[in-house]
Amino acid sequence: MSRQFPSLKSRFATVLSLVLVGVLFVGSLFGALPVHANSDASLSDLQDNIDTLFPSASYISGLEYHSTWSELSRKTMSEANGIEITYEAIFDDLPQWEDELPTMNVYLIAESSTEAAKAQFDAWADSHEFTSGLWDKVSAGKDYFTYYAPAGENTDLVKYRPLEEGNLHFVSYYGNVLIVVNFYRTAGEYLKNNVDAYLQYLDQEEETLAILNEVVIYAEEALKFYLGTSFSVEGPTDYDYYLTHSGYSLDITKTVEVPRNGTLSLEVYIDDSSETGSLLNMYGLEDPAVGMFAVNLNENAGVEWNFYDPSTSSACRDSSGWHHLVTDNSLNLYEWETIALNYGADGGLKLYLNGQLQDACPVSTPRVDTPVYLGDYPDDTIQESFVGYVKNITTSFSVDEDQNVMDEVQSGDLIFADVSTSDPYADAIEYMKDEGIIQGYSDGTFRPNQSVNRVEILKMLLLGFGYKVSSNYSVTAFNDLKEGEWYLPYLNYAVKLGIVGGYPDGTYHPGDSLNRVEFLKILLIAYGLNLSDYPIATLYPDTSKTAWYAAYVQYSKDEGLLDPDSKGNFNPDKALTRGEVAETIYRLLEG
């Protein structure tokens, strides 16, 4: 777990602004920053401000079955040079219940200096309980760590507190003040639903620790304001771009040659003043074009990459045509992190963080050749740039197996943007294009390796065989079609000729992919062949002579229409690609 919390701005900003007239404090995106305080807080400073340094019970929320809290006490500590507060959660189903309730005990402990606080923090982080395996460190950063302690007598860094259930802890420091938040269950009379809820909070440790983190953030901001322990954020000096506000926008294609097929990488640095938002953007409020993408930094400091291609299917595509890739890990504070995007014909979409593959999606569509903006897309109504530092924007161009740059190949002897004259299906695709049988997609691609569906094939076949298709865009058959769809003239005509039929439930499933034997049947019927008495001789090892499609496969074998695989199998149920369809029609027409 990285040091983070769910909202873009800490809730402290809203709560404290209501208390302090005219003053609005903006919380950080990612948590505390080790500081060089202008003044150290003493115990008396903490005592004098004990009413303001801790949030009220109403500020705390997030537990599913204990949605509200009450304050039990706030006082000077007897075990350390500090102050403490104790909150107790209220069980929603039985508000009057008083035993075994989730409890939060928070310490603010003043050390003599920032250096002393860090030394104590480091000593706690290296405690014997961690090295011996008694306690489990859940997460850690430069200025914080969290841990889980099992039931027993040794659970707390400061106090002796025997507990009969596991417990969670968040430890940090701000200037010379150590901040410790302890989450545990008290003893008492047993109530099953109440205890089960607490155990669920332990299982959902990331969500529970996020609640503890909110308290830490509040304390840090309160220390900053009430005790004057302000600090200056010193960002890196070796940056190329400092994205200072949500409206920041820079067209990087004016200074960097960004490939259509290749890799784009950049280094990003986030600190306590950073904000979520757009890191790279290719589109605004208008409808996106195929091959556009956007890269965002989300509220958990993770990287999200969205790539638009509604006609290519993948496990990472949503219903609107966006393919989504996300990093497994969050970006670390105060460190340069390298984000790399691989896209296009060489390997599809791949998202890397610091050289480690985070996510991948088999979409080989090239990037559309339009500007790529660092930060916000300009001139739209929403300003959403990420705030932080960027350097070393670099690119590399993908090459084919002959070391030809794919962008150059595609811009030279190209039939379509993704089909060169060296493509194995080049002759067939070029013929089909020249004859007006295929047109490709709006981004200039043909996508030969993409599967073909049950309506795309009809257009190819009817135009390929010279049928005169009338412009009938009404739904004349099947109950899963929409009026006005582009494919209706071809589907209506094919139904009229008996080339295709639907399913028993009255549907056609226009978007379903077509397998090899379904294609052969439609192909050969559309070509005008009647194979009802066609002799079956020798088929392929995986093709039965008694199968309904045996005659179609036999004809294909005899005429060399569809090739078997390297093992000699026909693979009847395998989805057919657009390149294979073009090649088969071409062989039939030119054979």
Secondary structure, DSSP 8 states (H G I E B T S, - for coil): --S--SSSS-THHHHHHHHSTT------SS-------SS---HHHHHHTHHHHS--GGG----SS--EEEEEEEEE-SSSSEEEEEEEEE-TT-TT--SS-EEEEEEEEE-SSHHHHHHHHHHHHT-HHHHTTSSEEEEE-SSEEEEEE-SBS---SSS---BSS-EEEEEEEETTEEEEEEEEE--SS--HHHHHHHHHHHHTHHHHHHHHHHHHHHHHHHHHHHS---------SS-SEEE-STT-EEEGGGTS---SSEEEEEEEEB-TT-B-EEEEE---SS---TT-EEEEE-TTS-EEEEEE-TTS--TTB-TTSEEEEE-SS---BTSEEEEEEEESTTT-EEEEETTEEEEEE-------SS--EEES-TTSS---B-BEEEEEEEEEE-B-TT--BHHHHHHSSEEETTEETTSTTHHHHHHHHHTTS----TTS---TTSB-BTTHHHHHHHHHTT-------S--S-SS--TT-TTHHHHHHHHHTTS----TTS---TTSB-BHHHHHHHHHHHTT---TT-------TT--TTSTTHHHHHHHHHHT-S---TTS---TTSB-BHHHHHHHHHHHHH-
